[in-house]
Amino acid sequence: MMMNRLYLPYLEFYITNVCNLTCQECNRFNNDKFKGWQRWSEYADIYERWSHELDFGYYGILGGEPTLNPTFYQWLEGLQKLWPDRFCQVGSNGTQLDKHPELYEILRKYKKTLAFNVACHNPASWNALKEKIHNFLGDNVKETFDDGMFKKCWLEDDQGVRIRLTQEWLFQKSALITNPKTGRKTLHNSNREKAHAICYSKNCHHFDKGQLYKCGPSSLFKEYDKQFTLELSAEDRQLIQDYKPLSIEDNQETKKKFIDALPNSISLCKFCPDYMKRFELDSIEKKDFKKWTYSA
């Protein structure tokens, strides 16, 4: 950590709502036809200013499916230049690897500080994704397995380029629920402290459009409501509108207070479940999905 900069152990850069998969209970709501992506050039100056004020242990780039962002390569290169000594993990579903041959040279260039992590969201897709990674890396690929609770496979070629394939087909219940009477989406009305206590992303603080949020859902409630009109009381909708992320324009005292408070719950935590319920996914590509359904 450099002197005079605020610090977080981990930070996520969210760059697109768009995803090609139908993962039920996606906590970023990307299983819906959620629109919108962030052009690197529109936020590069803001993040350049942040790089002088904020440091972190390592960071992630995610969506949605980040490779579907038309400026994906610019995000990779831009963030590497702003935080050159910080390790980056790209979170991808891996289905687009064959459409991004240029990605290989970026992974080779930054192989010491950039990792590409493929999450398998359907048990039936494991072998197909592994084959896609093999084709992307080419010949002489070495596989290393970790058969822990969540199976992982590291695939590395003779240039030292590595891609990790991880079993991720169990999701916790998301904030979204469907009203069985109206078919419209609403949110939970939970005990915020209980919801925060069991939240697996409570420490995944989130940059979205140049502003820092407590977590991914807190950055997306407002935009999701705008696109899909959630079934909410006036009070709950106002709660979403009133949440203020941290801006680069805020003063140093405000920034320090915001960072110091990140380990605590926020008002929006009430919209996430305060109980544990996991779902096994059978995610497929949206182009193959004929009927949109949602679990209650």
C-alpha positions in Angstrom: 0.0 0.0 0.0 1.3 3.4 -0.9 1.2 6.3 1.5 -1.7 8.7 1.5 -4.0 6.4 -0.5 -7.1 4.7 0.9 -6.9 0.9 0.8 -9.2 -2.1 0.2 -8.1 -5.7 0.2 -10.2 -6.5 -3.0 -12.2 -4.4 -5.5 -14.4 -5.2 -8.5 -14.8 -3.3 -11.7 -18.2 -3.9 -13.2 -18.2 -3.2 -16.9 -21.5 -4.6 -18.4 -25.0 -5.8 -17.6 -25.0 -7.9 -20.7 -24.7 -11.7 -20.5 -25.4 -14.5 -22.9 -26.3 -17.1 -20.2 -29.5 -17.8 -18.2 -28.0 -18.4 -14.7 -31.0 -18.5 -12.4 -30.5 -16.5 -9.2 -27.7 -14.4 -10.7 -26.9 -11.8 -8.1 -26.1 -9.2 -10.8 -29.5 -9.9 -12.5 -27.7 -10.7 -15.8 -29.9 -13.7 -16.4 -32.6 -11.2 -17.5 -32.4 -9.1 -20.7 -30.5 -6.5 -18.8 -29.0 -3.8 -21.0 -26.1 -1.4 -20.7 -22.3 -1.5 -20.9 -19.5 0.9 -19.9 -17.2 2.3 -22.5 -13.6 2.6 -21.2 -13.0 6.0 -22.7 -15.9 7.5 -20.8 -14.5 6.5 -17.4 -10.7 6.4 -18.0 -10.1 9.9 -16.6 -12.2 9.1 -13.5 -10.3 5.9 -12.8 -7.0 7.7 -13.5 -8.0 10.1 -10.7 -9.0 7.2 -8.4 -5.6 5.6 -9.0 -4.0 8.5 -7.0 -6.4 8.1 -4.1 -7.2 4.4 -3.8 -5.1 1.2 -3.7 -6.1 -2.4 -3.2 -4.6 -5.8 -2.8 -6.1 -7.2 -6.0 -9.1 -6.6 -8.2 -11.6 -8.2 -10.5 -13.2 -7.3 -13.8 -16.7 -8.7 -14.3 -20.2 -8.3 -15.6 -22.5 -9.7 -17.0 -20.0 -11.4 -19.4 -17.1 -8.9 -19.6 -15.9 -10.2 -23.0 -19.2 -8.9 -24.5 -18.2 -5.4 -23.7 -16.9 -3.9 -27.0 -14.1 -2.1 -25.1 -13.1 -5.1 -23.0 -9.5 -5.0 -24.2 -9.3 -1.3 -23.3 -10.5 -2.1 -19.8 -7.8 -4.8 -19.4 -5.0 -2.5 -20.7 -6.2 0.6 -19.0 -6.5 -0.8 -15.5 -3.2 -2.6 -15.8 -1.6 0.7 -16.6 -3.3 2.6 -13.7 -2.5 -0.2 -11.1 0.5 -2.0 -12.7 1.5 -3.8 -9.5 -1.9 -5.2 -8.6 -3.2 -8.6 -9.7 -6.3 -8.7 -11.8 -8.8 -11.6 -12.1 -11.2 -11.5 -15.0 -14.5 -13.4 -14.2 -15.9 -14.9 -17.4 -18.2 -17.8 -18.4 -15.7 -18.8 -21.0 -18.2 -19.3 -23.8 -16.8 -16.4 -25.9 -13.1 -17.5 -25.9 -13.2 -18.7 -29.5 -14.4 -15.2 -30.5 -11.4 -13.4 -28.8 -8.1 -14.8 -30.3 -6.5 -11.3 -29.6 -7.0 -11.9 -25.9 -4.2 -14.5 -25.9 -1.5 -11.8 -26.5 -2.8 -9.6 -23.7 -2.8 -12.6 -21.3 0.8 -13.4 -22.3 1.9 -9.8 -22.0 0.5 -9.5 -18.5 0.7 -13.1 -17.3 2.3 -12.1 -14.0 -0.6 -9.8 -13.0 -3.6 -10.9 -15.1 -5.6 -14.1 -14.7 -8.6 -15.3 -16.7 -11.0 -17.3 -14.6 -13.8 -19.3 -16.3 -16.8 -20.2 -14.2 -18.7 -23.2 -15.3 -22.4 -22.6 -14.5 -23.8 -25.9 -15.7 -22.3 -29.4 -14.9 -23.0 -30.5 -18.4 -20.8 -27.8 -19.8 -17.6 -28.7 -18.0 -16.0 -30.8 -20.7 -17.0 -28.4 -23.5 -15.5 -25.4 -21.7 -12.3 -27.3 -21.0 -12.0 -28.2 -24.7 -12.7 -24.5 -25.6 -9.8 -23.5 -23.3 -7.5 -26.1 -24.8 -8.3 -24.8 -28.3 -7.6 -21.2 -27.1 -4.3 -22.0 -25.6 -3.1 -24.4 -28.3 -0.7 -27.3 -28.0 1.3 -28.4 -25.0 -1.3 -27.5 -22.4 -0.7 -28.8 -18.9 -3.7 -29.4 -16.5 -3.6 -29.2 -12.7 -6.6 -30.1 -10.7 -7.9 -29.2 -7.2 -10.8 -31.5 -6.2 -11.9 -29.5 -3.2 -15.4 -28.5 -2.4 -15.5 -26.4 -5.6 -13.5 -28.3 -8.3 -10.9 -26.2 -10.1 -8.7 -27.0 -13.1 -5.7 -24.8 -14.1 -4.7 -25.1 -17.8 -1.3 -23.6 -18.7 0.6 -23.6 -22.0 4.3 -23.5 -22.6 4.3 -19.7 -22.7 3.1 -19.5 -19.1 -0.4 -18.4 -20.0 -2.9 -19.8 -17.5 -6.7 -20.1 -17.5 -8.6 -21.4 -14.5 -11.8 -23.4 -14.9 -13.9 -23.5 -11.8 -17.1 -25.4 -10.8 -19.6 -22.7 -10.0 -23.1 -24.2 -10.6 -24.4 -23.6 -7.1 -25.9 -20.1 -6.5 -27.3 -18.5 -3.4 -30.8 -17.0 -3.7 -30.5 -13.5 -5.3 -32.3 -10.3 -4.2 -34.9 -10.8 -6.9 -38.1 -12.7 -6.3 -41.2 -13.1 -8.5 -44.7 -12.1 -7.2 -46.7 -15.3 -7.9 -49.9 -13.2 -8.3 -48.6 -10.6 -10.7 -45.5 -12.3 -12.2 -43.6 -9.1 -11.6 -40.3 -8.9 -9.8 -39.9 -7.6 -6.3 -37.2 -7.7 -3.6 -36.9 -9.2 -0.2 -37.9 -7.5 3.0 -35.2 -9.0 5.2 -33.5 -8.2 8.5 -30.6 -6.3 7.1 -28.1 -7.5 9.7 -29.0 -11.1 9.1 -28.8 -10.7 5.4 -25.4 -9.0 5.7 -24.1 -11.7 8.0 -24.7 -14.5 5.4 -23.8 -12.5 2.3 -21.0 -14.0 0.3 -20.3 -10.8 -1.6 -20.4 -8.3 1.3 -16.7 -7.7 0.9 -16.8 -7.5 -2.9 -16.9 -3.8 -3.1 -17.9 -2.5 -6.5 -16.8 0.2 -9.0 -19.6 0.9 -11.5 -19.5 3.9 -13.8 -16.6 5.4 -11.8 -18.4 5.3 -8.5 -17.7 3.0 -5.5 -20.6 0.9 -4.1 -20.8 -1.4 -1.1 -21.5 -4.4 -3.4 -22.8 -5.4 -6.8 -26.5 -5.5 -6.1 -26.4 -2.0 -4.4 -25.0 -0.6 -7.7 -27.7 -2.3 -9.9 -31.0 -1.9 -8.0 -31.7 1.5 -9.5 -30.9 0.6 -13.1 -32.8 -2.7 -12.9 -35.8 -0.8 -11.5 -35.5 1.7 -14.4 -35.5 -1.0 -17.0 -38.0 -3.5 -15.6 -40.0 -1.5 -13.0 -39.8 -3.5 -9.8 -42.9 -4.0 -7.7 -41.9 -1.9 -4.7 -43.5 0.3 -2.1 -42.8 4.1 -2.4 -40.7 3.8 0.7 -38.5 1.0 -0.7 -38.1 2.7 -4.1 -37.0 5.9 -2.2 -34.5 3.8 -0.2 -32.9 2.7 -3.5 -32.9 6.3 -4.8 -31.4 7.6 -1.7 -28.3 5.3 -1.5 -25.2 7.4 -2.4 -22.1 5.6 -3.8 -18.7 7.2 -3.3 -17.7 9.7 -6.0 -14.2 10.9 -7.0 -15.6 14.4 -6.4 -16.3 13.7 -2.7 -13.9 15.2 -0.2 -11.3 13.2 1.6 -13.2 13.0 4.9 -16.3 11.6 3.1 -14.1 9.1 1.2 -12.4 7.9 4.4 -15.8 7.5 6.2 -17.2 5.6 3.3 -14.2 3.2 3.1 -14.2 2.7 6.9 -17.9 1.9 6.9 -17.7 -0.7 4.1 -17.5 -3.7 6.5 -20.9 -2.8 7.9 -24.4 -3.4 6.6 -26.2 -0.7 4.6 -29.9 0.1 4.3 -30.1 -1.8 0.9 -29.1 -5.1 2.6 -32.8 -5.6 3.5 -33.5 -6.3 -0.1 -31.3 -9.5 -0.1 -32.3 -12.8 1.5 -31.5 -13.4 5.2 -31.6 -17.2 4.8 -29.4 -19.6 3.0 -30.9 -21.4 0.0 -28.7 -22.7 -2.8 -29.8 -23.6 -6.3 -28.1 -25.9 -8.8 -27.9 -24.2 -12.1 -28.7 -25.6 -15.5 -27.6 -22.4 -17.3 -27.7 -22.4 -21.1 -27.1 -19.7 -23.7 -30.0 -17.2 -24.0 -30.2 -17.8 -27.8 -31.2 -21.4 -27.0 -33.7 -20.4 -24.2 -37.3 -20.3 -25.6 -39.2 -19.5 -22.4 -38.1 -17.1 -19.7 -38.9 -18.4 -16.2 -37.9 -17.2 -12.7 -37.8 -19.0 -9.4 -39.6 -17.6 -6.4 
